Amino acid sequence: MKKVLNLALGLLVASVLFVSCSDDDNEIPQLKGNFVLNEGSANGSISLIDDDDKVTLNYFVAVNGIALGQYPQSMAMNDEYAFIVVTTGSGAGYVEVVTASDFMHYATISGLSYPREIAFADGKAYVSNGNGSDANYAKENNQVYVIDLKTMTKTKEIAVGAGPEKMIVSGNKLYVANSGGWSNDDNTVSVIDVDTDEVVKTITVKSCPKDMVEDANGDIWAYCSGVPDYSNYPNVSYTNAGLSKIDGETDEVSSFVLTSLSTSGIKNIAISKDEKTVYFMSDAVYAMNITDTALPTAKFIDATFYGMDVNPVNGNLWLCEGTNPGKVIVYSPAGSKLKEFTVGAMPNSTMFSY
C-alpha cells in the first residue's frame, strides 16, 4: 500500500511540474526544475527544487516507489530521457534511465563496474567507467563505453587512461579527464573522435584531472586535484595540482599551479553563464577571467564546498555542502548569498532543466 501511495504522490508532483519544451506538439515535454544529486550512504537520492523554491526530497522514490541506488555520481538529460549514473560499492554500477516527461523508470544500462559521468554526441551516449587501480592500488587503465540510445545498451568499449571522470564534448571531439582513480596515478586527458569512436590524442596536464568546463573560446579547462599524500593524515598535501587550459584548436596546454587545497569533492570547477569566467575551488571559491594569465588572489566566496554548478539561465552559483542532511547554497554572479535549501545526504551537483 505504501508503494502505491508513493507512486501516486510522484505522479501528482510530476503533473504539477510537467511543462512543454516547445509549442510544437511533436516536441517531447520535460519536467522543469533543479535536480540535486545526493550521493547518500546506503542509498542516494534526488532532490527536486522547483522555480517557487519548493523542495521535494527523495523525488525518484516518490515517482517510482523504489530507491535509486547506493552512490549516484552524476546526471544528465537529453530531449527524451534523464540519465542518472550510479556507482555501487559492489562493483556493479549502472545508469538509471527515466523518461524526461515524468521521471518514471524507462531502462537500466548495466554491465558497468565503476561508472562516473555521461555525455552525449552524434546520437550516442558515452559513459566513463573504472576505478583506476588493481587490488594493490597499482595503476590500471579503464574505459569509456559507447551507448546506443535506442536500445540503451553498450556497443563499444574505448580504452582510455586510469580513472576516467568528467567528459566534455566540443565539436567532434570528446575530452575525457583521466583522474587516476584510486591509484592517483594519471595526468592525462584522452581525446576521442566521436565520428570514429577512437582515441586520436592523449594530452598531458597537471596530476589527477577530475572535472572540466568549456569556455567561450572553445578552450577546455581541466581541474587537476594533484596527487594526495596521506602520511600526515588528517593533514593531507597535494603534489602537482592545478588548472590546465587546453586550447580548443591546437590542444596546446597552459597550466596554473594550485598550492592550497582543502576541498573534498571532485566537482570543483564551473563556468559562468557567458562562459567568460571560470569558478574553481582550492581553499575557497575563486573567480578567474578566461583571458587572465595568473590565478586570482582574492577569494570570491570564502568557503569550500562538495560540488559547484552554475545555473545557465540566470548565472547563479549552486554550491553543495557534503553533509547529512545536505545543503545547497545559492550565490549571485556577484558573490552575494541569495538562499539555501536542505536536501538529501552528501549532495554533489545540480542539474538544471528549463
Buried (B, 14 or more C-beta within 10 A) or exposed (E): EEEEEBBEBBBEBBEEBEEEBEEEEEEBBBBBBBBBBBBBEEBBBBBBBBEEEEBBBBBBBBBBBEBBBBBBBBBBBBEEBBBBBBBBEEEBBBBBBBBBBBBBBBBEBEEBBBBBBBBBBEEBBBBBBBBBBEEEBEBBBBBBBBBBBEEBBBEBEBEBBBBBBBBBBBEEBBBBBBBBBBBBBBBBBBBBBBEEBEBEEBBEBBBBBBBBBBBEEEBBBBBBBBBBEEEEEEEBBBEBBBBBBBBBEEBEBEBBEBEEBEBEBBBBBBBBBEBEBBBBBBBBBBBBEBEEEEBBEEBBBEEBBBBBBBBEEEBBBBBBBBEEBBBBBBBEBEEEEEEEBBBBBBBBBBBBBE
